[in-house]
Amino acid sequence: MKLYQFPLSPNCQKVVSLAHEVGTPLELVNLEVFKGEARTAAMLAKNPNGKLPILEDGDFVLWESTAILAYIAAKAHREDLAPTTPRERAEVDRWTSWQGAHFSPAIRKVAFERIVKKLAGLGAPDEALVKAGIEEFAVVANVLEQSLGKAYVCGPLTIADFALAPPACVASNCGLSYDAYPKVKAWLERMISRDSMKKTLAAAGGAM
């Protein structure tokens, strides 16, 4: 399998970390999004959204990171990570959907102002937008805190944890604190202690 990615992207990191977890080798093709490399004609032919990651498995091209997570887990026959029974699957889908609709957007507001603008040379952070993002983060972090009753978000480890962990790491990197959310903090520590996450985050750090 080939993965077109930007190593600093949490959406790419979630895919890479899961691939490490299940032992699926990926040929990684790094693209520089700030130079428009994800929006060339060749890449738009693979994903008309102009975004990463993009997975190629033979003649099958797949975009959207959550779909890629489910595909990699299924190809590895890891139903423990991507269950197929209705209730367990619904639980996983609940959290992967929430990650994309609520958790990541809240973090992205702050990360864009404090990290992306600096990397892309887009000027100083807009402190009003940072403040709005911090307030939104407090809401979503509290939802996760109140919902974590076991070691992982669905009870056992699943692809939902790999969907949530990379954006959760971004939150820490842009100055958002988990000190008020001890369950979330403990969960994130469990995730980043996994070899699969360690390898992914180390590679991302090397790309800085």
C-alpha positions as CSV (number, residue, x, y, z in Angstrom):
1,M,0.0,0.0,0.0
2,K,1.1,3.5,-0.7
3,L,0.2,6.5,1.4
4,Y,0.4,10.1,0.2
5,Q,0.8,12.2,3.4
6,F,2.0,15.3,5.1
7,P,3.9,14.0,8.2
8,L,2.7,16.8,10.5
9,S,-1.0,16.2,9.7
10,P,-2.9,14.5,12.5
11,N,-5.1,12.9,9.8
12,C,-2.1,11.3,8.3
13,Q,-0.6,10.4,11.6
14,K,-3.7,8.4,12.6
15,V,-3.3,6.3,9.5
16,V,0.4,5.7,9.9
17,S,0.1,4.8,13.6
18,L,-2.6,2.3,12.9
19,A,-0.5,0.7,10.1
20,H,2.4,0.4,12.6
21,E,0.0,-1.1,15.2
22,V,-1.3,-3.9,12.8
23,G,1.9,-4.4,11.0
24,T,0.8,-3.2,7.6
25,P,3.7,-1.9,5.6
26,L,3.1,1.5,3.9
27,E,5.2,3.1,1.2
28,L,5.1,6.7,2.4
29,V,5.1,9.6,-0.1
30,N,5.6,12.8,1.7
31,L,4.1,15.9,0.1
32,E,4.6,19.6,1.1
33,V,1.1,21.0,1.5
34,F,2.3,24.5,2.0
35,K,3.8,24.4,-1.5
36,G,0.6,23.1,-3.0
37,E,1.9,19.6,-3.7
38,A,-1.5,18.1,-2.6
39,R,-3.3,20.1,-5.2
40,T,-1.4,19.3,-8.4
41,A,-3.3,17.9,-11.3
42,A,-1.9,14.4,-10.6
43,M,-3.0,14.6,-6.9
44,L,-6.4,16.1,-7.6
45,A,-7.0,13.1,-10.0
46,K,-6.6,10.9,-6.9
47,N,-8.5,13.1,-4.5
48,P,-10.5,16.0,-5.9
49,N,-10.7,17.5,-2.4
50,G,-7.0,18.3,-2.7
51,K,-6.4,17.0,0.8
52,L,-4.3,14.3,2.4
53,P,-4.0,11.4,3.3
54,I,-4.6,9.3,0.2
55,L,-4.2,5.6,0.2
56,E,-3.4,3.5,-2.9
57,D,-3.9,-0.3,-2.7
58,G,-3.3,-1.5,-6.2
59,D,-5.9,0.1,-8.4
60,F,-8.0,1.1,-5.4
61,V,-7.6,4.8,-4.3
62,L,-9.1,5.8,-0.9
63,W,-9.3,9.2,0.8
64,E,-10.8,10.3,4.1
65,S,-8.7,9.2,7.0
66,T,-11.5,7.5,9.0
67,A,-12.4,5.4,6.0
68,I,-8.7,4.5,5.6
69,L,-8.5,3.4,9.2
70,A,-11.4,1.0,8.8
71,Y,-9.9,-0.3,5.6
72,I,-6.5,-1.0,7.0
73,A,-7.9,-2.7,10.1
74,A,-10.2,-4.8,7.9
75,K,-7.4,-5.8,5.5
76,A,-5.4,-6.9,8.6
77,H,-8.4,-8.9,9.9
78,R,-8.3,-6.9,13.1
79,E,-12.0,-7.0,14.1
80,D,-10.9,-6.2,17.6
81,L,-9.9,-2.7,16.4
82,A,-12.7,-2.3,13.9
83,P,-15.6,-4.5,15.1
84,T,-18.4,-5.6,12.8
85,T,-21.1,-6.4,15.3
86,P,-23.8,-3.7,15.3
87,R,-23.5,-2.3,18.8
88,E,-19.7,-2.4,19.0
89,R,-19.4,-0.9,15.5
90,A,-21.8,1.9,16.3
91,E,-19.7,2.8,19.3
92,V,-16.6,3.1,17.2
93,D,-18.5,5.1,14.5
94,R,-19.8,7.4,17.2
95,W,-16.3,8.4,18.3
96,T,-14.7,8.6,14.9
97,S,-17.6,10.8,13.8
98,W,-17.3,13.0,16.9
99,Q,-13.6,13.4,16.3
100,G,-14.2,14.8,12.8
101,A,-17.2,16.9,13.6
102,H,-16.2,18.3,17.1
103,F,-12.9,17.4,18.6
104,S,-10.5,18.1,15.7
105,P,-12.3,21.4,14.6
106,A,-12.0,22.8,18.1
107,I,-8.2,22.0,18.3
108,R,-7.7,23.1,14.7
109,K,-8.8,26.7,15.5
110,V,-6.0,27.1,18.0
111,A,-3.4,25.0,16.0
112,F,-3.9,27.1,12.9
113,E,-3.4,30.3,14.7
114,R,-0.4,29.2,16.8
115,I,1.3,26.6,14.6
116,V,0.2,26.6,11.0
117,K,0.4,30.4,10.6
118,K,4.0,30.3,11.7
119,L,4.9,27.3,9.5
120,A,3.2,28.9,6.5
121,G,4.4,32.4,7.1
122,L,0.9,33.8,7.5
123,G,1.5,36.3,10.2
124,A,0.7,36.6,13.9
125,P,-2.1,34.6,15.6
126,D,-5.5,36.2,15.8
127,E,-6.0,36.2,19.6
128,A,-9.8,36.4,19.3
129,L,-9.9,33.2,17.3
130,V,-7.5,31.6,19.7
131,K,-9.8,32.5,22.6
132,A,-12.8,31.0,20.8
133,G,-10.8,27.9,20.1
134,I,-9.8,27.5,23.7
135,E,-13.4,27.8,24.8
136,E,-14.5,25.2,22.3
137,F,-11.7,22.9,23.3
138,A,-12.9,23.1,27.0
139,V,-16.3,21.9,25.9
140,V,-15.1,18.9,23.8
141,A,-12.4,17.9,26.3
142,N,-15.1,17.8,29.0
143,V,-17.2,15.5,26.8
144,L,-14.3,13.1,26.4
145,E,-13.5,13.3,30.1
146,Q,-17.0,12.5,31.1
147,S,-17.2,9.6,28.6
148,L,-14.0,7.8,29.5
149,G,-15.0,5.1,31.8
150,K,-12.4,2.5,30.8
151,A,-8.8,2.5,29.4
152,Y,-9.9,3.4,25.9
153,V,-12.8,5.4,24.4
154,C,-14.9,2.3,23.5
155,G,-13.6,0.1,26.3
156,P,-11.1,-2.0,24.4
157,L,-8.6,-0.4,22.0
158,T,-10.1,0.4,18.6
159,I,-9.5,2.6,15.6
160,A,-11.4,5.3,17.4
161,D,-8.5,5.8,19.7
162,F,-6.1,6.1,16.7
163,A,-8.5,8.7,15.2
164,L,-8.5,10.8,18.4
165,A,-4.9,10.5,19.6
166,P,-3.0,12.5,16.9
167,P,-5.3,15.6,17.2
168,A,-5.1,15.2,21.0
169,C,-1.3,15.5,20.7
170,V,-1.7,18.6,18.5
171,A,-3.7,20.2,21.3
172,S,-0.8,19.7,23.7
173,N,1.6,21.1,21.2
174,C,-0.3,24.3,20.7
175,G,-0.7,25.1,24.4
176,L,-4.0,23.5,25.2
177,S,-3.8,21.7,28.6
178,Y,-5.3,18.5,29.8
179,D,-4.6,19.3,33.5
180,A,-8.3,19.7,34.2
181,Y,-9.2,16.4,32.4
182,P,-7.3,13.6,34.2
183,K,-9.0,10.8,32.4
184,V,-8.2,12.3,29.1
185,K,-4.6,12.9,30.1
186,A,-4.2,9.3,31.3
187,W,-5.8,8.0,28.1
188,L,-3.5,10.1,25.9
189,E,-0.5,8.9,27.9
190,R,-1.5,5.3,27.3
191,M,-1.8,6.0,23.6
192,I,1.5,7.8,23.1
193,S,3.3,5.1,25.0
194,R,2.4,2.5,22.3
195,D,5.2,1.7,20.0
196,S,3.0,2.5,17.0
197,M,2.4,6.0,18.2
198,K,6.0,6.5,19.3
199,K,7.2,5.7,15.7
200,T,4.7,7.9,14.1
201,L,5.3,10.9,16.3
202,A,9.1,10.5,16.1
203,A,8.8,10.6,12.3
204,A,6.6,13.7,12.4
205,G,9.1,15.4,14.7
206,G,11.9,14.6,12.2
207,A,9.9,16.2,9.5
208,M,9.8,19.6,11.3
